[in-house]
Amino acid sequence: MKTVILFCNVIIIAALSSCMKNKKEDVVIAPLPAPMETTSKECYQAIIEKDTINLTVDINSINEFTGELDYSYAQKDKNFGTILGNVKGDTIFADYTFQSEGKTSIREVAFLKKDSNTLVEGFGNTVEMNGKVAFKDKNKIKFDGNVVYNKIDCME
């Protein structure tokens, strides 16, 4: 009788062990998808007397952004183009590639984020380097509030 019980226990343990082994082999671990870069779209507008400036930016989760910048001056040619840059703390630095008077130019621009609804454009001494107008000293950029952008609803 003891032999029969021992033999049954061995068969049950072997069967359970076999089932457990098969379960482990059937488990497939799927690779995790790479984290998606999330972007947020923000639109701003500055109105200075008869002049209007529109800024649209798409900021991703790693503080890079792209967008469009459109200067519509009442008495001058319109400047419009794209911006590409980075957010560093509360300041945005970007290259603005634009068309004006039939010519393509590149100019560095800077914006200070005053709060969640306001950007202030920065100005300072510039130099031309490698076909681009850039700030001579980024530490001396003045955000004096002459050009203030307020957040607006984005047009689709």
N, C-alpha and C positions, 0 to 999 in steps of 0.2 A: 504494500500500500504506500509506504514511504517513497518507494521508487517511482510509483505512478505520479504522486504529488510533485516530487522533485522534477520528474520528466515534464509534467504539465507547466510547472513554473518556468523551466528553461525555455519551453516553446513560447510561452506568453512573453517572456523577457526578450527573446529573439524577435518575435513579431513586433513588439512595441519599439524595439531598437531599430528595426528595419523601417517602420513607419516614420519614426522621428528622422532617420537618415534621409528618407525620400522627401520629407517636408523641407528640410534644410536645403536640399539640392533644388527644389522647385522655387525657392524664394529668389526672385530676381530684384536686385537693387537698381532702380532707375536713377540715372544721373540727374542731379538737380539742375534745373535750367539756370542759365546765367542771369544775374539780376538785371532787370530791364532799366534802362536809363529813363527816369521820369522827367518830363519837362512841364514847365508851366508857362503859359503865354500871358504877358502883361502888356498893356497899351497905355501910353502917356501922351499928353498934349500940353504945349506951351503956347500961350497967345500973348503977343507983345504988340499992342496997338493994332495995326492992320496985318501983322505977320503971324503966321501959324507954323508951328513945328510939331510934327507927329513922330512918335517913337514907338515901335512895336518890337518886343524882345521875347524870345523863347529861351528860358533859362533851364538848364538840365540839372540833375542831381549832383553833378561834380563841379558846379559853379562856372560852367562855360555857357556862353550864350551866342545866339545869332539873332539877327533882326533886320529891321528896315528903319531908316531915318530919312525924313522928308522935311526940308526947309522950304516953306512957301513964303517968299518975301513979296510984299505988295509992289515995290518999285524996282525989284532986281530979278535976275534969272533964278529959276527954281533949282535947288540942289536936291537930288534924291539918290539914294543908294542903299547899300547893305552895311551892316556892322557885324563884326566878329570879335569877341573878346572874352575876358575873364572877370569874375567878381572877386575882389580881394577885400575882405572885411565888409565895410559899408560903401566901398568905392568900386565903380565899374570902369575898366579901361578897355578901349576897343579901337580897332582900325575901321574907319569909315571910308569905304570905297564908293565914290559917287561920280555922277555925271553933272557937269555944269558947263554951259556954253559949248557943248559938243566935245568936251574933253573929259577923260577919266582921270581922277586924282585919288590919292589916299591921304587921309589926315587922321591923326590920333585924336580921340575924344575921351573925355572923362566925365562921369556922373557920380554925384554923392547922393546916397539914399538917406534922406532926412528922416523919413518914417515910411510906413507901409504904403502910403499913397503919394509920396512926393520925391522927385529927383531934382537935383540942382546941377546944371551943366557947369563944368569947370573950365577956366581959361588960364593961360600962362604963356610965357615966352616959348617960341617954337623955333626949331631948326629943320632944315631939309636934309634928310639922310636917305640914301638909297632909293630915291624916288618917292619918299614919303615925308610928309610934314609931321614931326613928332614934338612932344613937349621936351624942352631943353632940360628941365629939372622937375620931375614929378612931385617932389616935396614942396615945390613953390607954386603949385596949381592953386588958384583962388576960386573958391566956391562962394562967391559973394551974393548970390541970389538974383543976378541980373536975368538969368534964364531959368525959370522954375517950371518943371513939368508936373502936371497933376494926373493921377491915374484916371483913366476913362474906361468905359466898356469897349471891348474889342469888337470891331465890325467883322462880320463873317464874309 
